[in-house]
Amino acid sequence: MTKADIVEQIYERVGFSKKESAELVERIFDIIKDTLADGEKVKISGFGNFVVREKNARKGRNPQTGEEIRLAARRVLTFKPSNVLKDELNDELPSETPERPPSY
């Protein structure tokens, strides 16, 4: 699903004009981006949490040459889905899954 698809869904389901729908989506994404850029967590109830984590600088290796390189410290975005979202995703799976024999 793309941003344009989200705009289209808001247009169809809510009844805003396409321009209003696009502005709404842009503003929501801007608020989320600004909040994350400030280092704050974004928690959307029933959906999940977006968290910015700090990764320390570390040693790495160029896989082609084997040369050791230094990877800079950076910030990464992580997403952890809520249990509600996990349950909803797993409810769509076929209910009859083959049983696995116990591992000893």
C-alpha positions as CSV (number, residue, x, y, z in Angstrom):
1,M,0.0,0.0,0.0
2,T,1.3,3.4,-0.9
3,K,0.6,6.9,0.5
4,A,-1.6,7.5,-2.6
5,D,-3.6,4.3,-1.7
6,I,-4.1,5.6,1.9
7,V,-5.3,9.0,0.5
8,E,-7.7,7.1,-1.8
9,Q,-9.1,5.0,1.1
10,I,-9.7,8.1,3.2
11,Y,-11.4,9.7,0.2
12,E,-13.7,6.7,-0.3
13,R,-14.4,5.9,3.4
14,V,-14.6,9.3,5.1
15,G,-15.9,11.5,2.3
16,F,-13.2,14.1,2.4
17,S,-12.1,15.5,-1.0
18,K,-9.0,14.0,-2.5
19,K,-7.1,17.3,-1.7
20,E,-8.3,17.2,1.9
21,S,-7.4,13.5,2.2
22,A,-3.9,14.1,0.9
23,E,-3.4,17.1,3.3
24,L,-4.6,15.0,6.2
25,V,-2.2,12.1,5.4
26,E,0.7,14.5,4.9
27,R,0.1,16.2,8.2
28,I,-0.2,12.9,10.1
29,F,3.1,11.7,8.6
30,D,4.8,15.0,9.3
31,I,3.7,14.8,13.0
32,I,5.0,11.2,13.2
33,K,8.3,12.1,11.5
34,D,8.8,15.2,13.7
35,T,8.1,13.3,16.9
36,L,10.5,10.5,16.0
37,A,13.2,13.0,14.9
38,D,12.9,14.5,18.4
39,G,13.7,11.1,19.8
40,E,10.2,10.5,21.2
41,K,8.3,7.2,20.9
42,V,5.1,7.1,18.8
43,K,2.5,4.7,20.2
44,I,-0.6,4.0,18.2
45,S,-3.0,2.1,20.3
46,G,-4.1,-1.2,18.6
47,F,-1.4,-0.8,16.0
48,G,2.1,-0.6,17.6
49,N,5.0,1.4,18.7
50,F,7.6,3.3,16.6
51,V,10.9,3.8,18.5
52,V,14.2,5.4,17.5
53,R,17.2,3.5,18.9
54,E,20.8,4.6,19.1
55,K,23.3,2.2,17.6
56,N,26.9,2.6,18.7
57,A,29.8,2.7,16.2
58,R,31.3,-0.7,15.5
59,K,33.7,-2.7,13.4
60,G,32.4,-4.2,10.2
61,R,33.9,-6.1,7.3
62,N,33.6,-5.5,3.6
63,P,32.2,-8.8,2.4
64,Q,33.9,-8.5,-1.0
65,T,37.4,-7.7,0.2
66,G,37.4,-8.9,3.8
67,E,38.8,-5.4,4.7
68,E,37.8,-4.3,8.2
69,I,35.9,-1.0,8.2
70,R,34.4,1.3,10.9
71,L,30.6,1.7,10.9
72,A,29.5,5.0,12.3
73,A,27.1,5.4,15.1
74,R,23.5,5.9,13.9
75,R,19.9,6.1,14.8
76,V,17.5,3.4,13.6
77,L,13.8,3.2,13.6
78,T,12.1,0.1,15.0
79,F,8.5,-1.0,15.0
80,K,6.9,-3.3,17.4
81,P,3.3,-4.3,16.6
82,S,0.7,-4.4,19.3
83,N,-0.8,-7.7,20.5
84,V,-4.1,-6.5,18.9
85,L,-2.4,-6.2,15.5
86,K,-0.6,-9.5,15.9
87,D,-3.8,-11.3,16.8
88,E,-5.7,-9.7,13.9
89,L,-2.9,-10.8,11.5
90,N,-2.8,-14.3,12.8
91,D,-6.6,-14.7,12.8
92,E,-6.4,-14.6,9.0
93,L,-4.3,-17.7,8.9
94,P,-6.0,-21.0,8.3
95,S,-7.1,-22.4,11.6
96,E,-6.0,-26.0,10.8
97,T,-2.3,-26.1,10.8
98,P,-0.5,-29.5,10.8
99,E,0.8,-30.5,14.2
100,R,4.5,-30.9,14.5
101,P,5.9,-33.8,16.4
102,P,7.5,-32.8,19.7
103,S,11.2,-32.1,19.7
104,Y,13.2,-33.9,22.3
